[in-house]
Amino acid sequence: MGLDSKTKQPVPLSGAQVAILNIFKAVKPALDESSIPYYLLGGSLLGAVRHKGFIPWDDDIDIGIVRDDYEHFLKNVAKNLPDYLELRSYRDESDHHYYFSRIVDKRFYMRREGSIITRNENLWVDIFPLDGMPNNAIIRRIHMLRLLYVRMRYHIACFDKVNLHRPHRPLSERVIIALVKMFHGHGGKNYKKWLVKLDALLRKYRVEDSNWIVNFMGQYKFKEMFPKTYYGNGAMYDFEDMKLCGPENYDAVLSQMYGDYMTEPKDCDKNVHDAHLEEKI
């Protein structure tokens, strides 16, 4: 059980949180046996620091893996997974439309209702690639603009799957969403073309040669771009009944992403997945 950040009392896990925790417990041995370093990201890192586990209103475990190790993970992890788990990637023949990969539990699914179309998705743990960014500030800025453009085109291409209820979208994104809804309906069907372009851009700068690391396809885009020193050699954090690895300088990471991260947001600002858990019969 995680902790309530105010009372410090245990908070019972939801059914989805229990299932997602079990997915990660099944995946973690493959990471450990392959000696693949991983890092808790975003809300998962925040949950570990503030709640010692899941954020009570969230049901995510997100981890990041440096690009070369990420590719090794995708090629070699499937044979080590139990039969009820499956690796999903936009490169396979599934209907997985995200750039990042997922380990899904085929026994459970969530009904997602935050986008134009309601859809069912198997319960998941997200695996994000961590990529290098140019060391030169001007070149880095140009690279950032290119990435933003391709990401925008990708989202337009799969617009019917975009979560329209996510809080705190910047004005620019809200304007684009309004225009797409007005002129393009549900968007096109060529999203994989844009994911291939995005993949080529993100691979351009190797982490080994870069002073900066980004998780560009996370929710926060360049708020998740940090000096490589923030990750350091990693540090261990309590997460429910496990100890999981995260960036060494968690305070700098979480402060950049969330500001006063130890203060819980108001109920209306909590980024809750608009979903319902179902078990397959």
C-alpha positions in Angstrom: 0.0 0.0 0.0 1.1 3.5 -0.8 0.9 6.3 1.8 -1.5 9.3 2.0 0.9 12.2 1.7 -1.0 14.2 4.4 -1.8 11.6 7.0 1.0 9.1 6.2 -1.5 6.3 6.6 -1.6 3.4 4.1 -3.9 3.7 1.1 -5.4 0.4 -0.2 -4.6 -0.3 -3.8 -7.3 -0.4 -6.5 -7.8 -3.5 -8.6 -6.0 -1.9 -11.5 -3.1 -0.9 -9.3 -2.7 -4.5 -8.0 -2.8 -5.9 -11.5 -0.3 -3.3 -12.9 2.0 -3.9 -9.9 1.9 -7.6 -10.7 2.8 -6.9 -14.4 6.0 -5.1 -13.3 6.9 -7.8 -10.8 6.8 -10.3 -13.7 8.9 -8.0 -15.9 11.5 -6.9 -13.4 13.4 -10.3 -13.3 14.0 -9.9 -17.1 15.4 -6.5 -16.5 17.5 -7.7 -13.6 18.8 -10.8 -15.4 19.8 -8.8 -18.5 21.4 -6.1 -16.3 19.4 -3.4 -18.1 19.3 -0.2 -16.1 15.9 1.4 -15.9 14.4 4.5 -14.2 11.0 5.4 -12.8 9.6 8.3 -14.7 7.1 11.1 -14.1 4.2 10.2 -11.9 5.7 6.9 -11.0 8.8 8.6 -9.6 6.6 11.2 -7.9 4.5 8.4 -6.4 7.7 6.7 -5.1 8.9 9.9 -3.4 5.6 11.3 -2.1 3.6 8.1 -1.5 6.1 5.3 -1.4 4.1 3.7 -4.2 1.3 4.6 -6.5 -0.2 8.0 -6.5 -3.6 7.1 -5.0 -5.7 8.4 -7.9 -3.3 7.1 -10.6 -2.7 3.6 -12.0 0.6 3.9 -13.9 4.0 2.4 -13.7 6.2 4.2 -16.3 9.9 3.4 -16.7 12.5 4.7 -19.0 15.5 2.9 -20.6 18.4 4.5 -22.4 18.0 4.0 -26.1 20.5 1.2 -26.8 19.4 -0.8 -23.8 15.7 -0.1 -24.8 16.3 -1.7 -28.2 18.0 -4.7 -26.6 15.0 -5.0 -24.2 12.5 -5.0 -27.1 14.4 -7.7 -29.0 15.1 -10.0 -26.1 12.4 -9.6 -23.4 9.5 -11.4 -25.0 10.9 -14.9 -24.5 11.3 -14.2 -20.8 7.7 -13.2 -20.2 4.9 -15.3 -18.8 2.3 -16.4 -21.4 -0.3 -13.9 -20.2 2.0 -11.0 -20.8 2.9 -9.5 -24.2 5.2 -6.8 -25.6 3.4 -4.3 -27.7 5.2 -1.9 -30.0 4.2 0.3 -33.0 6.7 -1.8 -35.0 4.6 -5.0 -34.6 1.3 -6.0 -36.3 -0.9 -5.1 -33.4 -3.1 -1.9 -33.2 -0.6 -0.4 -30.7 -0.5 3.3 -31.8 1.9 4.7 -29.2 5.5 5.5 -30.0 6.7 4.0 -26.6 6.2 0.3 -25.9 4.1 -1.5 -23.4 4.0 -4.8 -21.6 0.3 -5.7 -21.4 -1.6 -8.3 -19.4 -3.9 -10.0 -21.8 -6.2 -11.1 -19.0 -7.4 -7.6 -18.2 -8.4 -4.5 -20.2 -9.5 -1.0 -19.5 -12.3 0.8 -21.3 -10.7 4.2 -22.2 -13.3 7.0 -22.6 -11.1 10.1 -22.7 -10.9 10.3 -26.5 -13.3 10.7 -29.4 -13.8 7.0 -29.7 -14.2 4.6 -26.7 -11.7 1.7 -27.0 -10.5 -1.2 -25.0 -6.8 -1.6 -24.1 -5.1 -4.4 -22.2 -3.7 -3.4 -18.8 -0.2 -2.1 -19.2 3.2 -1.0 -17.9 4.8 1.7 -20.2 8.4 1.4 -21.4 9.9 4.7 -22.7 13.1 5.2 -24.6 15.5 7.8 -23.2 17.3 9.7 -25.9 20.2 12.1 -26.2 19.9 15.7 -27.2 22.4 18.0 -29.0 25.0 19.6 -26.7 25.0 22.9 -28.6 22.1 25.1 -27.4 21.1 26.5 -30.8 21.2 23.0 -32.5 19.3 21.6 -29.5 16.6 24.2 -30.0 16.2 23.5 -33.7 16.1 19.7 -32.9 13.3 20.4 -30.3 11.2 22.3 -32.9 11.6 19.4 -35.4 10.5 16.9 -32.8 7.5 19.0 -31.8 6.4 19.3 -35.4 6.5 15.6 -36.1 4.8 14.8 -32.8 2.0 17.2 -33.7 1.6 15.5 -37.1 1.5 12.1 -35.4 -1.2 13.2 -33.0 -3.3 14.7 -35.9 -2.9 11.4 -37.8 -4.4 9.4 -34.8 -6.6 12.2 -33.5 -9.5 9.9 -32.6 -7.2 8.3 -29.9 -5.9 11.5 -28.3 -7.0 12.0 -24.7 -8.9 15.2 -25.0 -9.6 15.4 -21.2 -6.0 15.8 -20.0 -5.7 18.8 -17.7 -3.2 21.6 -18.1 -2.8 21.4 -21.9 -1.0 24.5 -23.1 -3.0 27.0 -25.2 -1.2 26.1 -28.4 -2.3 22.4 -28.1 -5.9 23.4 -27.3 -6.0 25.6 -30.4 -4.6 22.7 -32.6 -7.2 20.3 -31.1 -10.0 22.7 -31.8 -8.8 23.2 -35.4 -8.4 19.5 -36.1 -11.9 18.8 -34.7 -13.3 21.6 -36.9 -11.6 20.8 -40.2 -10.2 17.2 -40.1 -12.7 15.2 -38.1 -10.9 12.2 -36.7 -7.6 12.7 -38.4 -5.9 10.4 -40.9 -4.7 6.8 -40.8 -1.0 7.3 -41.5 0.2 7.7 -38.0 2.9 5.0 -38.4 4.6 7.1 -41.1 5.0 9.9 -38.5 6.2 7.5 -35.9 8.9 6.2 -38.2 10.0 9.9 -38.8 9.9 10.5 -35.1 12.0 7.4 -34.4 14.7 8.6 -36.9 14.9 12.0 -35.2 15.1 10.7 -31.7 17.9 8.2 -32.6 20.0 11.0 -34.1 21.9 11.9 -31.0 23.4 9.0 -28.9 23.0 9.3 -25.1 26.7 8.4 -24.8 27.7 11.5 -26.6 25.1 13.8 -25.1 24.9 16.0 -21.9 21.1 15.9 -22.0 18.6 13.1 -21.9 14.9 13.4 -22.9 11.8 11.3 -22.6 10.2 13.2 -25.4 7.1 11.0 -25.8 6.0 11.3 -22.2 3.2 13.6 -21.3 5.4 16.5 -20.4 7.6 16.6 -23.5 10.6 18.9 -22.8 9.8 19.2 -19.1 11.3 15.7 -19.2 14.6 16.8 -20.7 17.3 16.8 -18.0 21.1 17.0 -17.8 22.4 13.5 -17.9 23.9 14.0 -14.4 20.4 14.1 -12.9 20.2 10.4 -13.7 23.7 9.6 -12.4 24.1 6.0 -11.5 20.4 5.8 -10.4 19.1 5.4 -6.9 16.6 3.0 -5.2 13.2 4.1 -4.1 10.4 2.4 -2.1 7.5 1.6 -4.4 4.8 -0.4 -2.6 6.5 -3.7 -1.5 9.5 -3.3 -4.0 12.5 -1.1 -4.3 12.8 0.4 -7.8 15.4 2.5 -9.5 14.9 6.1 -10.4 17.1 9.2 -11.3 19.7 10.0 -8.7 18.6 13.7 -8.4 14.9 13.1 -7.9 14.4 16.6 -6.4 15.7 18.4 -9.5 13.7 16.1 -11.8 10.4 16.4 -9.9 10.8 20.2 -9.3 11.2 20.8 -13.0 8.2 18.7 -13.9 5.8 19.6 -11.1 7.1 22.6 -9.1 6.1 22.0 -5.5 5.8 18.3 -6.0 5.2 17.4 -2.3 1.9 19.3 -2.3 -1.0 17.3 -3.8 -3.0 19.0 -6.6 -6.6 20.0 -6.3 -9.1 17.3 -7.2 -10.0 19.0 -10.4 -6.3 19.0 -11.5 -5.6 15.4 -10.9 -4.7 13.6 -14.1 -6.9 10.5 -13.6 -7.1 7.9 -16.4 -10.7 8.1 -17.8 -11.0 4.3 -17.8 -12.8 1.3 -16.3 -11.0 -2.0 -15.5 -12.5 -5.3 -16.9 -11.4 -8.9 -16.6 -11.5 -11.1 -19.6 -13.6 -14.3 -19.2 
